Amino acid sequence: MTAAALQRYPGAVPWRMTAADYLPAAGTGTALLGTPTRTPWDESMRRAGRAVTEERLLDRLIADLRAAGAR
């Protein structure tokens, strides 16, 4: 979904999609299935072979939104 959004909105920047965001939660993520695809923002998910859903990072995402609202 992120790749499709980045293609549709060329000025968009992936949010919380780096290895530093992803890897701490990857250890308990579910195994990726099917043929791996490249990600335009970071290859960590493909290399780790684990999915990390947004819900697993919800506390961090909400904190980002709160901080942005404070500006």
N, CA, C and O of each residue as an XYZ file, in Angstrom:
284
protein
N       0.815     -1.192      0.000
C       0.000      0.000      0.000
C       0.860      1.258      0.000
O       0.540      2.240     -0.669
N       1.946      1.217      0.753
C       2.808      2.395      0.812
C       3.421      2.680     -0.552
O       3.484      3.835     -0.974
N       3.869      1.650     -1.236
C       4.458      1.843     -2.563
C       3.446      2.474     -3.515
O       3.797      3.362     -4.291
N       2.195      2.021     -3.460
C       1.151      2.581     -4.319
C       0.890      4.045     -3.964
O       0.705      4.871     -4.858
N       0.874      4.371     -2.688
C       0.656      5.758     -2.268
C       1.806      6.650     -2.732
O       1.574      7.769     -3.191
N       3.032      6.168     -2.617
C       4.176      6.962     -3.058
C       4.166      7.183     -4.562
O       4.604      8.227     -5.045
N       3.673      6.212     -5.292
C       3.574      6.351     -6.740
C       2.489      7.365     -7.110
O       2.659      8.158     -8.036
N       1.392      7.329     -6.388
C       0.267      8.231     -6.685
C       0.551      9.659     -6.231
O       0.118     10.617     -6.873
N       1.281      9.801     -5.121
C       1.589     11.117     -4.562
C       3.110     11.281     -4.506
O       3.723     11.022     -3.470
N       3.722     11.709     -5.615
C       5.184     11.741     -5.710
C       5.875     12.583     -4.648
O       7.048     12.344     -4.359
N       5.199     13.549     -4.061
C       5.812     14.380     -3.033
C       5.739     13.784     -1.635
O       6.287     14.345     -0.687
N       5.060     12.644     -1.508
C       4.886     12.020     -0.190
C       6.206     11.442      0.305
O       7.061     11.029     -0.479
N       6.347     11.425      1.615
C       7.538     10.864      2.252
C       7.083      9.750      3.192
O       6.205      9.980      4.023
N       7.657      8.545      3.085
C       7.257      7.462      3.987
C       7.476      7.869      5.448
O       8.497      8.461      5.798
N       6.508      7.543      6.278
C       6.524      7.922      7.687
C       6.685      6.659      8.522
O       5.889      5.727      8.415
N       7.716      6.636      9.351
C       8.000      5.481     10.208
C       8.172      4.200      9.389
O       7.646      3.145      9.743
N       8.912      4.315      8.297
C       9.123      3.167      7.411
C      10.606      2.851      7.257
O      11.008      2.286      6.240
N      11.426      3.203      8.245
C      12.858      2.925      8.161
C      13.196      1.658      8.942
O      12.371      1.134      9.690
N      14.401      1.185      8.756
C      14.857      0.016      9.503
C      14.804      0.275     11.001
O      14.460     -0.623     11.769
N      15.139      1.488     11.427
C      15.112      1.818     12.854
C      13.705      1.706     13.432
O      13.544      1.361     14.603
N      12.694      1.993     12.630
C      11.301      1.869     13.076
C      10.835      0.431     13.019
O      10.121     -0.039     13.904
N      11.243     -0.258     11.976
C      10.716     -1.580     11.679
C      11.373     -2.716     12.455
O      10.682     -3.562     13.022
N      12.680     -2.739     12.483
C      13.395     -3.907     13.010
C      13.099     -4.243     14.473
O      13.009     -5.428     14.793
N      12.942     -3.272     15.384
C      12.640     -3.654     16.773
C      11.336     -4.456     16.916
O      11.201     -5.250     17.846
N      10.391     -4.255     16.012
C       9.115     -4.975     16.089
C       9.078     -6.214     15.199
O       8.117     -6.981     15.258
N      10.092     -6.423     14.388
C      10.071     -7.513     13.407
C      10.236     -8.889     14.021
O       9.774     -9.874     13.446
N      10.881     -8.984     15.169
C      11.155    -10.287     15.760
C       9.929    -11.124     16.023
O       9.993    -12.352     15.966
N       8.817    -10.486     16.308
C       7.591    -11.232     16.604
C       6.532    -11.047     15.527
O       5.387    -11.465     15.702
N       6.907    -10.421     14.410
C       5.953    -10.246     13.318
C       5.661    -11.562     12.626
O       6.417    -12.525     12.758
N       4.571    -11.603     11.896
C       4.221    -12.818     11.163
C       5.108    -12.955      9.935
O       5.552    -11.958      9.366
N       5.361    -14.172      9.537
C       6.210    -14.435      8.382
C       5.561    -13.900      7.110
O       4.357    -14.052      6.903
N       6.382    -13.266      6.253
C       5.883    -12.807      4.963
C       5.676    -14.016      4.061
O       6.462    -14.963      4.090
N       4.635    -13.980      3.276
C       4.314    -15.075      2.363
C       4.400    -14.590      0.925
O       4.310    -13.391      0.663
N       4.572    -15.500      0.013
C       4.567    -15.148     -1.401
C       5.912    -14.641     -1.887
O       6.930    -14.779     -1.209
N       5.895    -14.063     -3.053
C       7.109    -13.560     -3.680
C       7.458    -12.194     -3.095
O       6.629    -11.284     -3.127
N       8.666    -12.036     -2.564
C       9.056    -10.739     -2.007
C       9.117     -9.674     -3.096
O       9.530     -9.946     -4.224
N       8.707     -8.475     -2.749
C       8.812     -7.348     -3.665
C       9.721     -6.297     -3.047
O       9.877     -6.231     -1.827
N      10.308     -5.490     -3.890
C      11.184     -4.425     -3.406
C      10.333     -3.283     -2.853
O       9.235     -3.008     -3.337
N      10.864     -2.641     -1.845
C      10.218     -1.457     -1.296
C      11.069     -0.251     -1.663
O      12.294     -0.311     -1.558
N      10.449      0.844     -2.091
C      11.232      2.002     -2.509
C      11.837      2.783     -1.350
O      12.633      3.694     -1.578
N      11.483      2.452     -0.121
C      11.956      3.242      1.020
C      12.983      2.513      1.874
O      13.884      3.162      2.404
N      12.894      1.223      2.032
C      13.829      0.489      2.874
C      13.645     -1.000      2.621
O      12.515     -1.472      2.496
N      14.730     -1.736      2.545
C      14.681     -3.173      2.247
C      14.623     -4.047      3.502
O      14.683     -5.272      3.397
N      14.508     -3.449      4.672
C      14.573     -4.209      5.927
C      13.499     -5.275      6.050
O      13.783     -6.376      6.523
N      12.280     -4.981      5.638
C      11.202     -5.949      5.782
C      11.483     -7.187      4.945
O      11.319     -8.312      5.417
N      11.902     -6.981      3.713
C      12.176     -8.123      2.842
C      13.304     -8.974      3.424
O      13.216    -10.201      3.427
N      14.353     -8.336      3.912
C      15.484     -9.073      4.466
C      15.105     -9.826      5.736
O      15.552    -10.954      5.945
N      14.281     -9.209      6.586
C      13.887     -9.849      7.842
C      12.837    -10.930      7.609
O      12.737    -11.876      8.391
N      12.053    -10.797      6.537
C      11.032    -11.795      6.228
C       9.855    -11.790      7.189
O       9.151    -12.791      7.318
N       9.639    -10.662      7.869
C       8.548    -10.545      8.837
C       7.716     -9.307      8.568
O       8.247     -8.274      8.161
N       6.428     -9.403      8.791
C       5.525     -8.266      8.636
C       5.407     -7.515      9.956
O       5.360     -8.119     11.028
N       5.359     -6.208      9.862
C       5.082     -5.358     11.022
C       3.949     -4.433     10.608
O       4.126     -3.572      9.746
N       2.796     -4.610     11.217
C       1.641     -3.790     10.868
C       1.675     -2.466     11.620
O       2.360     -2.329     12.633
N       0.930     -1.500     11.112
C       0.867     -0.182     11.745
C       0.414     -0.284     13.197
O       0.871      0.476     14.051
N      -0.469     -1.209     13.468
C      -0.987     -1.358     14.832
C       0.123     -1.666     15.833
O       0.027     -1.289     17.001
N       1.160     -2.339     15.389
C       2.270     -2.672     16.282
C       3.081     -1.438     16.655
O       3.787     -1.446     17.663
N       2.991     -0.378     15.856
C       3.719      0.870     16.104
C       2.788      1.998     16.531
O       3.169      3.168     16.506
N       1.583      1.648     16.919
C       0.556      2.648     17.194
C       0.982      3.689     18.226
O       0.727      4.876     18.024
N       1.613      3.290     19.309
C       2.043      4.259     20.325
C       2.983      5.300     19.737
O       2.862      6.487     20.040
N       3.914      4.869     18.903
C       4.861      5.797     18.283
C       4.175      6.701     17.271
O       4.489      7.888     17.189
N       3.243      6.151     16.501
C       2.530      6.946     15.508
C       1.679      8.025     16.180
O       1.657      9.172     15.734
N       0.987      7.657     17.242
C       0.166      8.626     17.970
C       1.038      9.706     18.600
O       0.670     10.881     18.590
N       2.174      9.326     19.140
C       3.092     10.314     19.720
C       3.560     11.309     18.652
O       3.664     12.506     18.918
N       3.837     10.816     17.460
C       4.226     11.708     16.352
C       3.110     12.695     16.036
O       3.361     13.888     15.864
N       1.878     12.197     15.959
C       0.746     13.073     15.656
C       0.526     14.111     16.750
O       0.245     15.274     16.463
N       0.654     13.692     17.987
C       0.508     14.657     19.097
C       1.582     15.731     19.020
O       1.295     16.915     19.197
N       2.811     15.324     18.759
C       3.910     16.285     18.652
C       3.681     17.248     17.489
O       3.963     18.440     17.612
N       3.182     16.754     16.383
C       2.925     17.605     15.230
C       1.799     18.592     15.525
O       1.824     19.724     15.042
N       0.815     18.171     16.312
C      -0.303     19.052     16.662
C       0.091     20.145     17.625
O      -0.603     21.156     17.735
N       1.188     19.960     18.321
C       1.639     20.934     19.307
C       2.363     22.105     18.652
O       2.598     23.123     19.303
N       2.715     21.978     17.392
C       3.467     23.057     16.720
C       2.607     24.215     16.370
O       3.091     25.195     15.804
